[in-house]
Amino acid sequence: MLDQTPVPPAEPAPALPPKPVNEDELSLCEGDIVNIVSKEAPDRGWWRGELNGKVGLFPDNFVQILPPDPSLENRVRQGTDHDKT
């Protein structure tokens, strides 16, 4: 069963990863914000994420987790409350 806990987005760390080798890998640039889809991937040290509409794998040691964005949390809560009415 997949963990449905929200995961904060990540951005590439100062040292950039090598260019993608396989079609299922994301190409990361400094300043990109990757939405983490899953921290479980076929190979250890890789996560699955979404960047600019493309979902793919990226090396976890080349990103840093961003702190939670309170404005995003409020929008999620408001959307959840709205759905209940």
N, C-alpha and C positions, 0 to 999 in steps of 0.2 A: 504494500500500500504506500502511495506517495505521501510525503509530508506536505500538508496544505498550509503550514505556517508561512505567513508573508515574509519574504526575504528582502532586505533593503537592496537597492541597486548598488552596483560597483562601478568604479572607474579605473582605467589603467594606471598602474603605478608608474613612477618616473622612468624606469627601465622598461622599454616596450618589448613585447614578445616578437619572435620572428614572424615573418609573413606566413599566412596559412599555407599548409602543404596539401591538405585534403579539402574537398568541396564542402564538407560539413563543419569547417572551422571558420570562426569569425576573424575578420581583420580589424585589429584594434589600433586606435590612434590616441595619443594623449588628449585628455579632455572628453573622450567618449563616455557616455553613461550606458552601461549594460544592465538590462533588467535580468536578474538571475531567475531562470526557469527551474533549474534543479542543480543541486550540488552532487547529484549522483550521475555519473557518466561511465561509459565502458572502460575508460582508462583512468587510473588513479592520477590525481593532480589536475584533472580537467573538470570544468563545470559546463552546463548548458545554459545559454543565455540568449536574449533577444536584443538586437542592435539595428536600428533603422529598418524595422520590419522583417529582418532576417533572423532566424533562429539557428544557432550553431554552437559548436564547442569552442572553449577558450581556456588557456592555462590559468589555473587559480592563483598561481604565485606571481602573476603580473598585474593583479588588480588589488584594490583596497576597497573594503566595504564602507559605504557612506553612512553617516549617522542618519537616523530616521528623520524624515521631513514632516514636522507637525502639520503643515498646511495640507499635505497629502493625506495624513491620517484623518484630519477633520473632514476632508472630502469623502473619504471612504466611509466614515461613520455616518455622515449626512446621507449618503447614498443608501446605506443599510437601513437607516431610520425611515427614509422615504419609501423603501420597498415594503416596509411593514404596514404602511397605511393603505 
